[in-house]
Amino acid sequence: AFKHPFIGISGATSEWTLDYPPLFAWFEYGLSHIARFFDKEMLVVQNLNYASPATILFQRLSVIVADVVFFYAVKECCKCLREDKGKYLLGKPSFILTVLLLWNFGLIIVDHIHFQYNGFLFGVLLLSIARHFQNRHFEGALLFSILLNLKHIYLYIAPAYGIYLLRCFCFTQSNADGSLQWRSFSVVRLVTLGTIVLSTFSVSFGPFIALGQLPQASMTGGLVQEFQHSVLPSVSPLATLVCTVLSILPALFRIWHRPNGARGFLRCLVICALGSFMFGWHVHEKAILMAILPLSLLAVESREDARIFLILSITGHYSLFPLLFTTQELPIKILLLLLFTIFSLTSLKTLFRSVH
């Protein structure tokens, strides 16, 4: 993708295929125009294991610069919190949320040690969530459509977006008891949302369809390999799909009948992420961050959500340890997890002690 986006999607030069939707290839292609000023050799497609100091420097810097999107998203999320009147820093939900997101243990090791661009992608997700809190639903839908075309793993939470937008945006009114008022359905809003989604996917996949390259694209190669279990029975994709759907249905049913606004949507999103993580057929360790990061917003507003966040954060972050497997990295990951956990425990305990 550094050389050309169409090569990145459909080429067979490397064993490590770009298993991302087209917009991420365009993102990498854009980076290549800057990369040549650091070291042109990194752009040679045949250099599979090339890792000069200049190349590593560029890659690290590109992750840091891309995180500007994440910083802005955190700022917007802090604006969506309820009253923020604590006298001390640890009594301010916005301060605690900022630290929980910007210094998230998982993002630090996955992006800045393991080297990926998850901070940038989660920035788009959090910004989309913030826009729904701000009742800017068209922007929220557009951002999520862009996100799906940057990384398809976010399909896990697409049901939460679909049901929420249909129920709370396309239906403009509810009855006094919170139930649906069928006559309030807005065809214009539905068509507009559909246009936003279709336009985004057209821009992303259109060039590949026009050039007849879509059938060549590697959709799963390099990511999904099938293995037969020696002891446990092998589970089929269909079985995991059924389990995943059953696990998220109660949350989808809840926001359809009793939406509870953007916070209800956020809870549903977290449950969809967790259901997919627990029962999905092929799941990466880092997918747990899709639940931990959004749950941070709820954790600074509710004592019960804070308890759930602490349990999920400690266990979920610990599950990322295998990503850093060298001896030198062992003390680093232990220290980082301890620091993040201690801050989470003390700050949330102080916050809810001052509130109550």
C-alpha positions as CSV (number, residue, x, y, z in Angstrom):
1,A,0.0,0.0,0.0
2,F,3.0,2.3,0.5
3,K,3.8,1.9,-3.2
4,H,0.3,2.1,-4.6
5,P,-3.1,1.4,-2.9
6,F,-4.2,-1.0,-5.6
7,I,-1.1,-3.1,-5.1
8,G,-1.6,-3.0,-1.4
9,I,-5.1,-4.5,-1.7
10,S,-4.7,-7.0,-4.5
11,G,-1.0,-7.7,-4.9
12,A,0.7,-11.0,-3.9
13,T,4.2,-9.6,-3.4
14,S,4.2,-10.1,0.4
15,E,3.0,-12.9,2.6
16,W,1.6,-10.2,4.8
17,T,-1.5,-9.2,2.8
18,L,-3.2,-5.9,3.6
19,D,-6.4,-7.3,5.2
20,Y,-8.0,-3.9,5.6
21,P,-10.7,-2.1,3.6
22,P,-9.6,0.2,0.8
23,L,-9.6,3.5,2.7
24,F,-6.7,2.2,4.9
25,A,-4.7,1.5,1.8
26,W,-5.3,5.1,0.7
27,F,-4.1,6.2,4.2
28,E,-0.9,4.2,3.8
29,Y,-0.5,5.5,0.3
30,G,-0.6,9.1,1.6
31,L,2.0,8.2,4.2
32,S,4.3,6.9,1.4
33,H,4.6,10.5,0.0
34,I,6.2,11.5,3.4
35,A,8.1,8.3,3.9
36,R,10.3,8.9,0.8
37,F,11.9,11.8,2.6
38,F,13.1,9.4,5.4
39,D,14.2,6.4,3.4
40,K,13.2,5.6,-0.2
41,E,14.2,2.0,0.2
42,M,11.3,1.3,2.5
43,L,9.0,1.9,-0.5
44,V,10.5,-0.9,-2.6
45,V,7.8,-3.5,-2.7
46,Q,10.3,-6.4,-2.7
47,N,11.9,-5.3,0.6
48,L,9.8,-7.5,2.8
49,N,12.0,-7.4,6.0
50,Y,13.5,-4.0,5.5
51,A,13.9,-2.1,8.8
52,S,16.5,0.7,8.7
53,P,16.7,3.2,11.6
54,A,15.1,5.9,9.4
55,T,12.2,3.5,8.5
56,I,11.5,2.7,12.2
57,L,11.7,6.4,13.1
58,F,9.2,7.3,10.4
59,Q,6.8,4.5,11.4
60,R,6.9,5.5,15.1
61,L,6.4,9.2,14.2
62,S,3.5,8.4,11.9
63,V,1.7,6.6,14.7
64,I,2.2,9.6,17.0
65,V,1.0,12.1,14.5
66,A,-2.0,10.1,13.5
67,D,-3.0,10.1,17.2
68,V,-4.0,13.7,16.8
69,V,-7.4,12.4,15.7
70,F,-7.6,10.4,19.0
71,F,-6.6,13.5,21.0
72,Y,-9.4,15.6,19.4
73,A,-11.9,12.8,19.9
74,V,-11.1,12.6,23.6
75,K,-11.6,16.3,23.9
76,E,-15.0,16.0,22.3
77,C,-16.0,13.1,24.5
78,C,-15.1,15.1,27.6
79,K,-17.7,17.7,26.5
80,C,-20.4,15.1,26.5
81,L,-20.0,14.2,30.2
82,R,-22.6,15.3,32.8
83,E,-21.8,17.9,35.5
84,D,-18.1,18.4,36.0
85,K,-17.8,20.4,39.2
86,G,-15.2,18.6,41.3
87,K,-13.0,20.7,43.4
88,Y,-9.9,18.6,42.8
89,L,-8.5,17.0,39.6
90,L,-9.5,13.5,40.8
91,G,-13.0,14.8,41.4
92,K,-13.4,15.9,37.8
93,P,-14.8,13.2,35.5
94,S,-13.3,14.9,32.4
95,F,-9.8,14.7,33.8
96,I,-10.1,11.1,34.8
97,L,-11.6,10.2,31.4
98,T,-8.8,12.0,29.6
99,V,-6.2,10.0,31.4
100,L,-8.1,6.7,31.0
101,L,-8.2,7.2,27.3
102,L,-4.9,8.9,26.5
103,W,-2.9,6.7,28.7
104,N,-4.8,3.5,28.1
105,F,-2.5,0.6,28.7
106,G,-3.8,-1.4,25.7
107,L,-3.3,1.4,23.2
108,I,0.2,2.2,24.4
109,I,1.5,-1.4,24.0
110,V,-0.5,-2.2,20.8
111,D,0.4,1.1,18.9
112,H,3.6,2.4,20.3
113,I,5.4,-0.9,21.2
114,H,3.8,-3.5,19.0
115,F,3.3,-0.8,16.3
116,Q,-0.2,-0.3,14.8
117,Y,-2.5,2.6,14.1
118,N,-5.3,1.7,16.5
119,G,-5.3,5.1,18.2
120,F,-6.1,6.8,15.0
121,L,-9.0,4.3,14.3
122,F,-10.4,4.5,17.8
123,G,-10.2,8.3,17.5
124,V,-12.7,8.0,14.6
125,L,-14.9,5.7,16.7
126,L,-14.9,8.0,19.8
127,L,-15.6,11.0,17.6
128,S,-18.5,9.3,16.0
129,I,-19.9,8.4,19.5
130,A,-19.4,12.0,20.6
131,R,-21.3,13.3,17.6
132,H,-24.3,11.1,18.6
133,F,-24.2,12.5,22.2
134,Q,-24.2,15.9,20.6
135,N,-27.3,15.0,18.4
136,R,-25.2,15.4,15.3
137,H,-26.3,12.1,13.9
138,F,-25.4,12.6,10.3
139,E,-21.8,13.3,11.2
140,G,-21.8,10.3,13.6
141,A,-23.1,8.0,10.8
142,L,-20.6,9.4,8.3
143,L,-17.7,8.9,10.7
144,F,-18.7,5.3,11.4
145,S,-19.1,4.6,7.7
146,I,-15.5,5.9,7.1
147,L,-14.3,3.8,10.0
148,L,-15.8,0.6,8.5
149,N,-13.9,1.4,5.3
150,L,-10.7,1.8,7.3
151,K,-11.0,-1.4,9.3
152,H,-13.6,-4.0,9.0
153,I,-13.3,-5.3,12.6
154,Y,-15.7,-2.5,13.6
155,L,-18.5,-4.5,12.0
156,Y,-18.8,-6.0,15.5
157,I,-20.5,-2.9,16.7
158,A,-22.5,-2.1,13.5
159,P,-25.7,-3.6,14.9
160,A,-25.7,-1.0,17.7
161,Y,-25.4,1.8,15.2
162,G,-28.0,0.4,12.9
163,I,-30.7,-0.1,15.5
164,Y,-30.0,3.1,17.4
165,L,-30.1,5.3,14.3
166,L,-33.3,3.6,13.0
167,R,-35.0,3.8,16.4
168,C,-33.9,7.2,17.7
169,F,-33.2,9.2,14.5
170,C,-35.5,7.8,11.7
171,F,-38.3,7.6,14.2
172,T,-38.6,11.2,15.5
173,Q,-41.0,10.7,18.4
174,S,-41.8,8.3,21.2
175,N,-44.9,7.8,23.3
176,A,-45.0,9.1,26.9
177,D,-44.0,5.6,28.2
178,G,-41.0,5.6,25.9
179,S,-42.4,3.2,23.4
180,L,-42.2,3.6,19.7
181,Q,-44.6,6.0,17.8
182,W,-44.8,4.4,14.4
183,R,-46.3,7.4,12.7
184,S,-43.2,9.4,13.4
185,F,-41.1,7.5,10.9
186,S,-39.1,9.9,8.6
187,V,-38.4,8.5,5.1
188,V,-36.2,11.5,4.4
189,R,-33.9,10.8,7.3
190,L,-33.6,7.1,6.4
191,V,-32.8,7.9,2.8
192,T,-30.2,10.5,3.9
193,L,-28.5,8.0,6.2
194,G,-28.6,5.4,3.4
195,T,-27.0,7.9,1.0
196,I,-24.2,8.7,3.4
197,V,-23.4,5.0,3.9
198,L,-23.6,4.1,0.2
199,S,-21.6,7.2,-0.8
200,T,-18.8,6.3,1.6
201,F,-18.6,2.7,0.4
202,S,-18.8,3.8,-3.3
203,V,-15.8,6.1,-2.8
204,S,-13.9,3.4,-1.0
205,F,-14.6,0.4,-3.2
206,G,-15.6,2.2,-6.5
207,P,-12.2,2.4,-8.1
208,F,-11.5,-1.3,-7.4
209,I,-14.9,-2.3,-8.9
210,A,-14.3,-0.1,-11.9
211,L,-10.9,-1.7,-12.5
212,G,-12.3,-5.2,-12.0
213,Q,-9.8,-5.8,-9.1
214,L,-12.3,-6.5,-6.3
215,P,-12.4,-10.3,-6.9
216,Q,-8.6,-10.3,-6.6
217,A,-8.5,-8.6,-3.2
218,S,-7.3,-10.8,-0.3
219,M,-10.1,-10.5,2.2
220,T,-8.9,-12.9,4.9
221,G,-5.5,-14.2,3.8
222,G,-2.8,-13.6,6.4
223,L,-5.4,-13.2,9.2
224,V,-7.6,-16.2,9.3
225,Q,-6.2,-19.7,9.0
226,E,-8.3,-22.8,9.8
227,F,-6.9,-25.3,12.3
228,Q,-8.4,-28.5,13.6
229,H,-8.3,-28.8,17.4
230,S,-6.6,-31.9,18.9
231,V,-8.6,-32.0,22.1
232,L,-11.5,-29.6,22.0
233,P,-14.1,-29.9,19.2
234,S,-13.6,-27.6,16.3
235,V,-16.3,-24.8,16.2
236,S,-17.8,-23.7,12.9
237,P,-18.2,-20.1,11.9
238,L,-22.0,-20.6,11.8
239,A,-22.0,-21.8,15.4
240,T,-20.0,-18.8,16.6
241,L,-22.3,-16.5,14.6
242,V,-25.4,-17.9,16.3
243,C,-23.8,-17.5,19.7
244,T,-22.7,-13.9,18.9
245,V,-26.2,-12.9,17.7
246,L,-27.9,-14.5,20.7
247,S,-25.5,-12.6,23.1
248,I,-26.2,-9.2,21.6
249,L,-29.9,-9.6,20.9
250,P,-31.1,-8.5,24.5
251,A,-29.1,-5.2,24.2
252,L,-30.5,-4.5,20.7
253,F,-34.0,-5.4,21.9
254,R,-33.5,-3.0,24.8
255,I,-32.5,0.1,22.8
256,W,-35.3,-0.6,20.4
257,H,-38.0,-0.6,23.1
258,R,-36.4,1.7,25.7
259,P,-33.5,3.6,23.9
260,N,-32.4,5.9,26.8
261,G,-30.7,8.2,24.4
262,A,-27.0,8.2,23.5
263,R,-26.0,6.5,26.8
264,G,-28.3,3.6,26.0
265,F,-26.7,3.4,22.6
266,L,-23.2,3.4,24.2
267,R,-24.1,0.6,26.5
268,C,-25.4,-1.4,23.6
269,L,-22.2,-0.7,21.6
270,V,-20.1,-2.1,24.5
271,I,-22.2,-5.2,24.8
272,C,-22.0,-5.8,21.0
273,A,-18.2,-5.5,21.2
274,L,-18.1,-7.9,24.2
275,G,-20.4,-10.4,22.6
276,S,-18.4,-10.5,19.4
277,F,-15.1,-10.7,21.4
278,M,-16.4,-13.6,23.5
279,F,-18.1,-15.7,20.8
280,G,-16.6,-14.5,17.5
281,W,-15.0,-17.2,15.3
282,H,-11.7,-15.3,14.7
283,V,-10.9,-12.6,17.3
284,H,-7.7,-10.7,17.9
285,E,-6.6,-9.9,21.5
286,K,-6.8,-6.2,20.8
287,A,-10.5,-6.4,20.0
288,I,-11.1,-6.1,23.7
289,L,-10.2,-2.5,23.5
290,M,-13.4,-2.0,21.5
291,A,-15.3,-2.5,24.7
292,I,-12.8,-1.0,27.2
293,L,-12.4,2.4,25.6
294,P,-16.1,3.2,25.1
295,L,-16.9,1.9,28.5
296,S,-14.5,4.5,30.0
297,L,-17.1,7.2,29.2
298,L,-19.7,5.4,31.3
299,A,-17.2,4.5,34.1
300,V,-16.7,8.2,35.1
301,E,-20.5,8.8,35.4
302,S,-21.7,5.7,37.2
303,R,-20.4,3.8,40.2
304,E,-21.7,0.5,38.9
305,D,-20.2,1.1,35.4
306,A,-16.9,1.9,37.1
307,R,-16.9,-1.5,38.9
308,I,-17.5,-3.2,35.6
309,F,-14.9,-1.1,33.9
310,L,-12.2,-2.0,36.5
311,I,-12.9,-5.7,36.1
312,L,-12.9,-5.6,32.3
313,S,-9.9,-3.3,32.2
314,I,-7.7,-5.4,34.4
315,T,-8.5,-8.8,32.8
316,G,-8.8,-7.4,29.2
317,H,-5.4,-5.6,29.4
318,Y,-3.7,-8.6,31.0
319,S,-4.9,-10.7,28.0
320,L,-2.8,-8.4,25.8
321,F,0.4,-9.5,27.4
322,P,1.3,-12.2,24.8
323,L,1.6,-9.4,22.2
324,L,4.9,-8.4,23.9
325,F,6.7,-11.7,24.4
326,T,10.4,-10.8,24.6
327,T,12.3,-10.8,27.9
328,Q,13.2,-7.1,27.7
329,E,9.5,-6.2,27.3
330,L,8.3,-8.1,30.4
331,P,9.1,-5.4,33.1
332,I,7.7,-2.7,30.8
333,K,4.3,-4.3,30.3
334,I,4.0,-5.2,34.0
335,L,4.9,-1.7,35.1
336,L,2.6,0.0,32.6
337,L,-0.3,-2.2,33.6
338,L,0.3,-1.6,37.3
339,L,0.4,2.2,36.8
340,F,-2.8,2.2,34.7
341,T,-4.6,-0.1,37.1
342,I,-3.6,1.9,40.2
343,F,-4.7,5.2,38.7
344,S,-8.0,3.7,37.5
345,L,-8.7,2.3,41.0
346,T,-7.7,5.3,43.0
347,S,-9.2,8.0,40.7
348,L,-12.6,6.3,40.3
349,K,-12.8,5.5,44.0
350,T,-12.0,9.2,44.8
351,L,-14.5,10.4,42.2
352,F,-17.5,8.5,43.6
353,R,-16.5,9.2,47.1
354,S,-16.6,12.9,46.4
355,V,-19.9,12.6,44.5
356,H,-21.7,10.6,47.3
